[in-house]
Amino acid sequence: MRSYSKTQLAEAAGVSVATFRRWLKTDEAYLHSQGIQASAKLLPPHVVRYLCEKYCIDL
């Protein structure tokens, strides 16, 4: 797994970036616990793995 931007993950999920950001609001506590700001454009591999498992995104 590698780092991905929110835009890349939204495209892989087949949703708009705005929708993907709304999804991330439900994971705000997890992101903060991982030291990730809500405004971060690039998400680290461990967060990408978590989001792919939660939202069934195939990369």
PyMOL Python script that loads the backbone (N, CA, C, O; Angstrom):
from pymol import cmd

cmd.read_pdbstr("""\
ATOM      1  N   MET A   1       0.856  -1.175   0.000  1.00  0.00           N
ATOM      2  CA  MET A   1       0.000   0.000   0.000  1.00  0.00           C
ATOM      3  C   MET A   1       0.895   1.229   0.000  1.00  0.00           C
ATOM      4  O   MET A   1       1.981   1.223   0.580  1.00  0.00           O
ATOM      5  N   ARG A   2       0.427   2.278  -0.656  1.00  0.00           N
ATOM      6  CA  ARG A   2       1.173   3.533  -0.693  1.00  0.00           C
ATOM      7  C   ARG A   2       0.245   4.683  -0.301  1.00  0.00           C
ATOM      8  O   ARG A   2      -0.952   4.487  -0.093  1.00  0.00           O
ATOM      9  N   SER A   3       0.809   5.871  -0.206  1.00  0.00           N
ATOM     10  CA  SER A   3       0.012   7.056   0.110  1.00  0.00           C
ATOM     11  C   SER A   3      -0.851   7.433  -1.092  1.00  0.00           C
ATOM     12  O   SER A   3      -0.430   7.305  -2.241  1.00  0.00           O
ATOM     13  N   TYR A   4      -2.046   7.893  -0.807  1.00  0.00           N
ATOM     14  CA  TYR A   4      -2.962   8.343  -1.852  1.00  0.00           C
ATOM     15  C   TYR A   4      -3.570   9.669  -1.432  1.00  0.00           C
ATOM     16  O   TYR A   4      -3.686   9.972  -0.245  1.00  0.00           O
ATOM     17  N   SER A   5      -3.958  10.456  -2.434  1.00  0.00           N
ATOM     18  CA  SER A   5      -4.668  11.700  -2.141  1.00  0.00           C
ATOM     19  C   SER A   5      -6.151  11.389  -1.989  1.00  0.00           C
ATOM     20  O   SER A   5      -6.623  10.330  -2.403  1.00  0.00           O
ATOM     21  N   LYS A   6      -6.866  12.311  -1.401  1.00  0.00           N
ATOM     22  CA  LYS A   6      -8.311  12.136  -1.248  1.00  0.00           C
ATOM     23  C   LYS A   6      -8.979  12.041  -2.617  1.00  0.00           C
ATOM     24  O   LYS A   6      -9.939  11.291  -2.792  1.00  0.00           O
ATOM     25  N   THR A   7      -8.474  12.796  -3.578  1.00  0.00           N
ATOM     26  CA  THR A   7      -9.023  12.770  -4.932  1.00  0.00           C
ATOM     27  C   THR A   7      -8.857  11.390  -5.559  1.00  0.00           C
ATOM     28  O   THR A   7      -9.788  10.873  -6.176  1.00  0.00           O
ATOM     29  N   GLN A   8      -7.682  10.795  -5.407  1.00  0.00           N
ATOM     30  CA  GLN A   8      -7.430   9.467  -5.969  1.00  0.00           C
ATOM     31  C   GLN A   8      -8.337   8.425  -5.328  1.00  0.00           C
ATOM     32  O   GLN A   8      -8.870   7.556  -6.017  1.00  0.00           O
ATOM     33  N   LEU A   9      -8.513   8.506  -4.013  1.00  0.00           N
ATOM     34  CA  LEU A   9      -9.378   7.548  -3.323  1.00  0.00           C
ATOM     35  C   LEU A   9     -10.839   7.736  -3.718  1.00  0.00           C
ATOM     36  O   LEU A   9     -11.574   6.760  -3.863  1.00  0.00           O
ATOM     37  N   ALA A  10     -11.258   8.979  -3.889  1.00  0.00           N
ATOM     38  CA  ALA A  10     -12.635   9.238  -4.316  1.00  0.00           C
ATOM     39  C   ALA A  10     -12.877   8.647  -5.702  1.00  0.00           C
ATOM     40  O   ALA A  10     -13.919   8.037  -5.944  1.00  0.00           O
ATOM     41  N   GLU A  11     -11.922   8.822  -6.610  1.00  0.00           N
ATOM     42  CA  GLU A  11     -12.049   8.255  -7.954  1.00  0.00           C
ATOM     43  C   GLU A  11     -12.116   6.729  -7.894  1.00  0.00           C
ATOM     44  O   GLU A  11     -12.922   6.115  -8.594  1.00  0.00           O
ATOM     45  N   ALA A  12     -11.274   6.119  -7.064  1.00  0.00           N
ATOM     46  CA  ALA A  12     -11.265   4.660  -6.932  1.00  0.00           C
ATOM     47  C   ALA A  12     -12.583   4.149  -6.346  1.00  0.00           C
ATOM     48  O   ALA A  12     -13.030   3.049  -6.672  1.00  0.00           O
ATOM     49  N   ALA A  13     -13.199   4.953  -5.483  1.00  0.00           N
ATOM     50  CA  ALA A  13     -14.477   4.568  -4.869  1.00  0.00           C
ATOM     51  C   ALA A  13     -15.655   4.857  -5.789  1.00  0.00           C
ATOM     52  O   ALA A  13     -16.759   4.364  -5.558  1.00  0.00           O
ATOM     53  N   GLY A  14     -15.426   5.660  -6.836  1.00  0.00           N
ATOM     54  CA  GLY A  14     -16.494   5.992  -7.762  1.00  0.00           C
ATOM     55  C   GLY A  14     -17.448   7.049  -7.248  1.00  0.00           C
ATOM     56  O   GLY A  14     -18.620   7.073  -7.622  1.00  0.00           O
ATOM     57  N   VAL A  15     -16.942   7.934  -6.382  1.00  0.00           N
ATOM     58  CA  VAL A  15     -17.762   9.014  -5.829  1.00  0.00           C
ATOM     59  C   VAL A  15     -17.049  10.343  -6.042  1.00  0.00           C
ATOM     60  O   VAL A  15     -15.865  10.377  -6.377  1.00  0.00           O
ATOM     61  N   SER A  16     -17.774  11.426  -5.848  1.00  0.00           N
ATOM     62  CA  SER A  16     -17.161  12.747  -5.963  1.00  0.00           C
ATOM     63  C   SER A  16     -16.267  13.017  -4.756  1.00  0.00           C
ATOM     64  O   SER A  16     -16.385  12.362  -3.721  1.00  0.00           O
ATOM     65  N   VAL A  17     -15.391  13.972  -4.904  1.00  0.00           N
ATOM     66  CA  VAL A  17     -14.501  14.346  -3.794  1.00  0.00           C
ATOM     67  C   VAL A  17     -15.323  14.881  -2.625  1.00  0.00           C
ATOM     68  O   VAL A  17     -14.998  14.624  -1.466  1.00  0.00           O
ATOM     69  N   ALA A  18     -16.382  15.620  -2.926  1.00  0.00           N
ATOM     70  CA  ALA A  18     -17.243  16.152  -1.855  1.00  0.00           C
ATOM     71  C   ALA A  18     -17.890  15.020  -1.061  1.00  0.00           C
ATOM     72  O   ALA A  18     -17.962  15.091   0.166  1.00  0.00           O
ATOM     73  N   THR A  19     -18.355  13.991  -1.738  1.00  0.00           N
ATOM     74  CA  THR A  19     -18.946  12.843  -1.056  1.00  0.00           C
ATOM     75  C   THR A  19     -17.900  12.129  -0.210  1.00  0.00           C
ATOM     76  O   THR A  19     -18.169  11.742   0.927  1.00  0.00           O
ATOM     77  N   PHE A  20     -16.717  11.958  -0.767  1.00  0.00           N
ATOM     78  CA  PHE A  20     -15.649  11.283  -0.026  1.00  0.00           C
ATOM     79  C   PHE A  20     -15.294  12.069   1.234  1.00  0.00           C
ATOM     80  O   PHE A  20     -15.043  11.473   2.281  1.00  0.00           O
ATOM     81  N   ARG A  21     -15.269  13.380   1.147  1.00  0.00           N
ATOM     82  CA  ARG A  21     -14.996  14.203   2.334  1.00  0.00           C
ATOM     83  C   ARG A  21     -16.086  14.039   3.383  1.00  0.00           C
ATOM     84  O   ARG A  21     -15.802  14.026   4.580  1.00  0.00           O
ATOM     85  N   ARG A  22     -17.334  13.915   2.937  1.00  0.00           N
ATOM     86  CA  ARG A  22     -18.430  13.669   3.894  1.00  0.00           C
ATOM     87  C   ARG A  22     -18.241  12.320   4.581  1.00  0.00           C
ATOM     88  O   ARG A  22     -18.497  12.188   5.778  1.00  0.00           O
ATOM     89  N   TRP A  23     -17.794  11.321   3.826  1.00  0.00           N
ATOM     90  CA  TRP A  23     -17.508  10.017   4.428  1.00  0.00           C
ATOM     91  C   TRP A  23     -16.434  10.155   5.493  1.00  0.00           C
ATOM     92  O   TRP A  23     -16.535   9.557   6.564  1.00  0.00           O
ATOM     93  N   LEU A  24     -15.401  10.946   5.202  1.00  0.00           N
ATOM     94  CA  LEU A  24     -14.288  11.098   6.139  1.00  0.00           C
ATOM     95  C   LEU A  24     -14.712  11.785   7.430  1.00  0.00           C
ATOM     96  O   LEU A  24     -14.079  11.585   8.467  1.00  0.00           O
ATOM     97  N   LYS A  25     -15.761  12.585   7.388  1.00  0.00           N
ATOM     98  CA  LYS A  25     -16.237  13.239   8.621  1.00  0.00           C
ATOM     99  C   LYS A  25     -16.649  12.198   9.662  1.00  0.00           C
ATOM    100  O   LYS A  25     -16.522  12.443  10.862  1.00  0.00           O
ATOM    101  N   THR A  26     -17.140  11.044   9.217  1.00  0.00           N
ATOM    102  CA  THR A  26     -17.518   9.999  10.161  1.00  0.00           C
ATOM    103  C   THR A  26     -16.289   9.328  10.766  1.00  0.00           C
ATOM    104  O   THR A  26     -16.391   8.656  11.792  1.00  0.00           O
ATOM    105  N   ASP A  27     -15.137   9.505  10.141  1.00  0.00           N
ATOM    106  CA  ASP A  27     -13.883   8.918  10.625  1.00  0.00           C
ATOM    107  C   ASP A  27     -12.947   9.960  11.230  1.00  0.00           C
ATOM    108  O   ASP A  27     -11.752   9.713  11.389  1.00  0.00           O
ATOM    109  N   GLU A  28     -13.489  11.108  11.560  1.00  0.00           N
ATOM    110  CA  GLU A  28     -12.668  12.209  12.063  1.00  0.00           C
ATOM    111  C   GLU A  28     -11.890  11.831  13.327  1.00  0.00           C
ATOM    112  O   GLU A  28     -10.723  12.198  13.462  1.00  0.00           O
ATOM    113  N   ALA A  29     -12.513  11.113  14.242  1.00  0.00           N
ATOM    114  CA  ALA A  29     -11.833  10.713  15.472  1.00  0.00           C
ATOM    115  C   ALA A  29     -10.650   9.794  15.161  1.00  0.00           C
ATOM    116  O   ALA A  29      -9.577   9.930  15.750  1.00  0.00           O
ATOM    117  N   TYR A  30     -10.855   8.855  14.227  1.00  0.00           N
ATOM    118  CA  TYR A  30      -9.760   7.953  13.839  1.00  0.00           C
ATOM    119  C   TYR A  30      -8.615   8.742  13.196  1.00  0.00           C
ATOM    120  O   TYR A  30      -7.448   8.518  13.516  1.00  0.00           O
ATOM    121  N   LEU A  31      -8.947   9.651  12.300  1.00  0.00           N
ATOM    122  CA  LEU A  31      -7.910  10.445  11.617  1.00  0.00           C
ATOM    123  C   LEU A  31      -7.102  11.255  12.628  1.00  0.00           C
ATOM    124  O   LEU A  31      -5.876  11.319  12.536  1.00  0.00           O
ATOM    125  N   HIS A  32      -7.779  11.869  13.584  1.00  0.00           N
ATOM    126  CA  HIS A  32      -7.072  12.644  14.609  1.00  0.00           C
ATOM    127  C   HIS A  32      -6.189  11.747  15.469  1.00  0.00           C
ATOM    128  O   HIS A  32      -5.092  12.144  15.860  1.00  0.00           O
ATOM    129  N   SER A  33      -6.664  10.544  15.762  1.00  0.00           N
ATOM    130  CA  SER A  33      -5.853   9.630  16.568  1.00  0.00           C
ATOM    131  C   SER A  33      -4.596   9.185  15.818  1.00  0.00           C
ATOM    132  O   SER A  33      -3.610   8.781  16.433  1.00  0.00           O
ATOM    133  N   GLN A  34      -4.641   9.262  14.497  1.00  0.00           N
ATOM    134  CA  GLN A  34      -3.489   8.899  13.670  1.00  0.00           C
ATOM    135  C   GLN A  34      -2.623  10.114  13.322  1.00  0.00           C
ATOM    136  O   GLN A  34      -1.642   9.997  12.589  1.00  0.00           O
ATOM    137  N   GLY A  35      -2.997  11.283  13.858  1.00  0.00           N
ATOM    138  CA  GLY A  35      -2.236  12.497  13.618  1.00  0.00           C
ATOM    139  C   GLY A  35      -2.482  13.122  12.256  1.00  0.00           C
ATOM    140  O   GLY A  35      -1.641  13.864  11.751  1.00  0.00           O
ATOM    141  N   ILE A  36      -3.630  12.826  11.659  1.00  0.00           N
ATOM    142  CA  ILE A  36      -3.964  13.347  10.336  1.00  0.00           C
ATOM    143  C   ILE A  36      -4.954  14.499  10.488  1.00  0.00           C
ATOM    144  O   ILE A  36      -5.983  14.360  11.149  1.00  0.00           O
ATOM    145  N   GLN A  37      -4.639  15.623   9.876  1.00  0.00           N
ATOM    146  CA  GLN A  37      -5.534  16.774   9.866  1.00  0.00           C
ATOM    147  C   GLN A  37      -6.657  16.534   8.853  1.00  0.00           C
ATOM    148  O   GLN A  37      -6.452  15.836   7.860  1.00  0.00           O
ATOM    149  N   ALA A  38      -7.810  17.090   9.089  1.00  0.00           N
ATOM    150  CA  ALA A  38      -8.933  16.956   8.160  1.00  0.00           C
ATOM    151  C   ALA A  38      -8.608  17.585   6.810  1.00  0.00           C
ATOM    152  O   ALA A  38      -9.157  17.179   5.786  1.00  0.00           O
ATOM    153  N   SER A  39      -7.727  18.566   6.807  1.00  0.00           N
ATOM    154  CA  SER A  39      -7.375  19.257   5.569  1.00  0.00           C
ATOM    155  C   SER A  39      -6.223  18.592   4.815  1.00  0.00           C
ATOM    156  O   SER A  39      -5.822  19.085   3.760  1.00  0.00           O
ATOM    157  N   ALA A  40      -5.688  17.500   5.323  1.00  0.00           N
ATOM    158  CA  ALA A  40      -4.563  16.819   4.667  1.00  0.00           C
ATOM    159  C   ALA A  40      -4.976  16.349   3.278  1.00  0.00           C
ATOM    160  O   ALA A  40      -6.052  15.776   3.102  1.00  0.00           O
ATOM    161  N   LYS A  41      -4.127  16.591   2.306  1.00  0.00           N
ATOM    162  CA  LYS A  41      -4.435  16.166   0.940  1.00  0.00           C
ATOM    163  C   LYS A  41      -3.919  14.767   0.665  1.00  0.00           C
ATOM    164  O   LYS A  41      -4.495  14.036  -0.141  1.00  0.00           O
ATOM    165  N   LEU A  42      -2.833  14.389   1.332  1.00  0.00           N
ATOM    166  CA  LEU A  42      -2.222  13.083   1.124  1.00  0.00           C
ATOM    167  C   LEU A  42      -2.403  12.239   2.381  1.00  0.00           C
ATOM    168  O   LEU A  42      -2.073  12.667   3.488  1.00  0.00           O
ATOM    169  N   LEU A  43      -2.929  11.044   2.193  1.00  0.00           N
ATOM    170  CA  LEU A  43      -3.183  10.152   3.324  1.00  0.00           C
ATOM    171  C   LEU A  43      -2.131   9.046   3.337  1.00  0.00           C
ATOM    172  O   LEU A  43      -1.842   8.456   2.296  1.00  0.00           O
ATOM    173  N   PRO A  44      -1.555   8.760   4.505  1.00  0.00           N
ATOM    174  CA  PRO A  44      -0.502   7.744   4.594  1.00  0.00           C
ATOM    175  C   PRO A  44      -1.052   6.331   4.378  1.00  0.00           C
ATOM    176  O   PRO A  44      -2.257   6.103   4.487  1.00  0.00           O
ATOM    177  N   PRO A  45      -0.162   5.389   4.074  1.00  0.00           N
ATOM    178  CA  PRO A  45      -0.597   4.023   3.739  1.00  0.00           C
ATOM    179  C   PRO A  45      -1.490   3.339   4.770  1.00  0.00           C
ATOM    180  O   PRO A  45      -2.450   2.667   4.392  1.00  0.00           O
ATOM    181  N   HIS A  46      -1.199   3.492   6.062  1.00  0.00           N
ATOM    182  CA  HIS A  46      -2.032   2.802   7.058  1.00  0.00           C
ATOM    183  C   HIS A  46      -3.454   3.362   7.099  1.00  0.00           C
ATOM    184  O   HIS A  46      -4.399   2.624   7.374  1.00  0.00           O
ATOM    185  N   VAL A  47      -3.613   4.642   6.831  1.00  0.00           N
ATOM    186  CA  VAL A  47      -4.947   5.245   6.786  1.00  0.00           C
ATOM    187  C   VAL A  47      -5.661   4.818   5.502  1.00  0.00           C
ATOM    188  O   VAL A  47      -6.862   4.546   5.518  1.00  0.00           O
ATOM    189  N   VAL A  48      -4.926   4.761   4.399  1.00  0.00           N
ATOM    190  CA  VAL A  48      -5.502   4.304   3.132  1.00  0.00           C
ATOM    191  C   VAL A  48      -6.021   2.873   3.281  1.00  0.00           C
ATOM    192  O   VAL A  48      -7.117   2.557   2.818  1.00  0.00           O
ATOM    193  N   ARG A  49      -5.245   2.021   3.918  1.00  0.00           N
ATOM    194  CA  ARG A  49      -5.652   0.626   4.124  1.00  0.00           C
ATOM    195  C   ARG A  49      -6.951   0.567   4.931  1.00  0.00           C
ATOM    196  O   ARG A  49      -7.871  -0.173   4.581  1.00  0.00           O
ATOM    197  N   TYR A  50      -7.022   1.347   6.006  1.00  0.00           N
ATOM    198  CA  TYR A  50      -8.224   1.395   6.850  1.00  0.00           C
ATOM    199  C   TYR A  50      -9.443   1.846   6.036  1.00  0.00           C
ATOM    200  O   TYR A  50     -10.507   1.230   6.112  1.00  0.00           O
ATOM    201  N   LEU A  51      -9.283   2.917   5.265  1.00  0.00           N
ATOM    202  CA  LEU A  51     -10.402   3.447   4.483  1.00  0.00           C
ATOM    203  C   LEU A  51     -10.835   2.481   3.385  1.00  0.00           C
ATOM    204  O   LEU A  51     -12.027   2.344   3.112  1.00  0.00           O
ATOM    205  N   CYS A  52      -9.874   1.813   2.756  1.00  0.00           N
ATOM    206  CA  CYS A  52     -10.203   0.838   1.713  1.00  0.00           C
ATOM    207  C   CYS A  52     -10.991  -0.332   2.284  1.00  0.00           C
ATOM    208  O   CYS A  52     -11.923  -0.827   1.650  1.00  0.00           O
ATOM    209  N   GLU A  53     -10.623  -0.769   3.466  1.00  0.00           N
ATOM    210  CA  GLU A  53     -11.363  -1.863   4.108  1.00  0.00           C
ATOM    211  C   GLU A  53     -12.756  -1.412   4.523  1.00  0.00           C
ATOM    212  O   GLU A  53     -13.731  -2.139   4.333  1.00  0.00           O
ATOM    213  N   LYS A  54     -12.850  -0.225   5.084  1.00  0.00           N
ATOM    214  CA  LYS A  54     -14.147   0.263   5.571  1.00  0.00           C
ATOM    215  C   LYS A  54     -15.136   0.541   4.434  1.00  0.00           C
ATOM    216  O   LYS A  54     -16.317   0.207   4.530  1.00  0.00           O
ATOM    217  N   TYR A  55     -14.634   1.157   3.353  1.00  0.00           N
ATOM    218  CA  TYR A  55     -15.512   1.557   2.251  1.00  0.00           C
ATOM    219  C   TYR A  55     -15.427   0.643   1.033  1.00  0.00           C
ATOM    220  O   TYR A  55     -15.945   0.977  -0.032  1.00  0.00           O
ATOM    221  N   CYS A  56     -14.776  -0.508   1.185  1.00  0.00           N
ATOM    222  CA  CYS A  56     -14.668  -1.496   0.107  1.00  0.00           C
ATOM    223  C   CYS A  56     -14.137  -0.893  -1.188  1.00  0.00           C
ATOM    224  O   CYS A  56     -14.737  -1.048  -2.252  1.00  0.00           O
ATOM    225  N   ILE A  57     -13.011  -0.209  -1.080  1.00  0.00           N
ATOM    226  CA  ILE A  57     -12.371   0.407  -2.236  1.00  0.00           C
ATOM    227  C   ILE A  57     -11.279  -0.530  -2.723  1.00  0.00           C
ATOM    228  O   ILE A  57     -10.393  -0.910  -1.957  1.00  0.00           O
ATOM    229  N   ASP A  58     -11.340  -0.901  -3.986  1.00  0.00           N
ATOM    230  CA  ASP A  58     -10.305  -1.756  -4.579  1.00  0.00           C
ATOM    231  C   ASP A  58      -9.249  -0.890  -5.243  1.00  0.00           C
ATOM    232  O   ASP A  58      -9.532  -0.127  -6.167  1.00  0.00           O
ATOM    233  N   LEU A  59      -8.027  -1.027  -4.749  1.00  0.00           N
ATOM    234  CA  LEU A  59      -6.918  -0.285  -5.356  1.00  0.00           C
ATOM    235  C   LEU A  59      -6.010  -1.231  -6.092  1.00  0.00           C
ATOM    236  O   LEU A  59      -5.013  -0.803  -6.674  1.00  0.00           O
TER     237      LEU A  59
END
""", "prot")
cmd.dss("prot")
cmd.show_as("cartoon", "prot")
cmd.util.cbc("prot")
cmd.orient("prot")
